[in-house]
Structure formats: structure tokens, C-alpha cells
Amino acid sequence: MSFNLADISLEEKRRALEELADVKELFASRNWFPGTSGNLSIRIGDFHPEQFYFAVTASGKDKTKRTPEDFLFVDQYGKAAEATNLKPSAETLIHCEIYRLTGCGAVFHVHTVFNNLISEYYGEQGAVPIQGIELIKAFNIWEENAAIDIPVLPNYADIASIAKLVPGVLNDQLPGILLRNHGIYAWGRDVFEAKKHLEAFEFLFETTYRSLLLKTLK
């Protein structure tokens, strides 16, 4: 199987960029991109684990603004797939690995106070244990008093070293991975599902944090 970015229609490319811009604006309004942190991507065109393309946020951009230079298209290696002066987000390699392993349609990564605090608190355990919180159902897990363990990976300066760890913690039933003291990666079949999953994770992190805090006050 072989194809290139030129095989993907202009309409599909524009739709992906518009969806990314809308999601970026929404998440920025929630202060989920402090500084220039965080990154978003949407896969476009056909998919094969060894070949695919996606639109991703450009590195170092103010995500509270909407400009023609917010995104670029990259290939399965995270390399620009067409002529551009833009650089992909530093963490694009992690997006590449998630797409390769899951074939998902969108990957969102944000930095929040709650996902940082929770990832650090449970960092040594390698996972965040959560049980009995209603929003676990957002991941299509319907058991009563369901329990999940959200993987926590170390936050190495070398992004490629982090990407190599992704296959070892990926869970088909749980579309998310935390980087310790850094942020959450959440994904889904499309933008709607990835957004739903990300919002559910953030609710779970805040609820878990506040529950731990209440226990210290008893």
C-alpha cells in the first residue's frame, strides 16, 4: 500500500484544519495550553500502520490565537509532508506511535494542574487507579463500580525515548496515557470521541485530586 498527501482531497485537508482550529480555541478557553504547551492532531486519508498522514499543531505557537500558521501536515515519522517553514510540535513522535498502534482518528494532549498533580502523585506506581466514578463510562466501560488504571510514563527530555515506551502500556480499552508531571494524551476514532475522552480524563483527575484532599482533612 502506497499513497501520498497529494492523494488526499483539499476538502478533507481543510475540514481537518477547521476541526483542529475549533478544538484548539475551545481548549485554550479552558486554559489547557499554558504557555505554548500542548498539541493536537487529526489523521487524514487512508491508514496503514506503516504509512499515514496527520495534521498537527505547529511548535511554539500561541494557542489562544487563530492564524494560518497554526498547523502543518506530517507523515508517519512526524516529518513535514509538504513544503513549510513550520516545525511540528516537539511531541509529535508520541502522536505517531499512538496512531501507528491504534489507527485512531485524533490525538489531543493538554497540560492542566490536575493531570500534573495526579500524574506526579501516582508516578512511582506507574498508573493512576480510579474506581467507582461515573465518568469511567465515557470509555465504554459499563461495569458497576468499574476500576481502571491510567498508565503514567516518565517524562524524559528525549521524546523518542518516551515514544518507545508507549507500546508497553497501551490498553485497547483505555484511550489515554499520562506523562509524569507533564500532561495527558487522549485519543478517539474522531474529534468528537477524542474530545469526549479527554474531558472524561480531566474530570476523573480533578475528582481524584479533590477526594485525596478531603481525606487529608478528616
Salt bridges, closest charged atoms under 4 A:
ASP22 OD1 - ARG66 NH2 3.01
GLU25 OE1 - ARG66 NH1 2.74
GLU69 OE1 - LYS61 NZ 3.62
ASP70 OD2 - LYS24 NZ 3.57
GLU91 OE1 - HIS109 NE2 3.06
GLU91 OE2 - HIS182 NE2 2.83
GLU97 OE2 - ARG100 NH2 2.54
GLU120 OE1 - ARG180 NE 3.15
GLU124 OE2 - ARG180 NH1 2.79
GLU134 OE2 - LYS137 NZ 2.77
GLU193 OE2 - ARG189 NH2 2.78
GLU199 OE2 - ARG30 NH1 2.90
GLU199 OE2 - LYS195 NZ 2.98
GLU206 OE2 - ARG210 NE 3.02
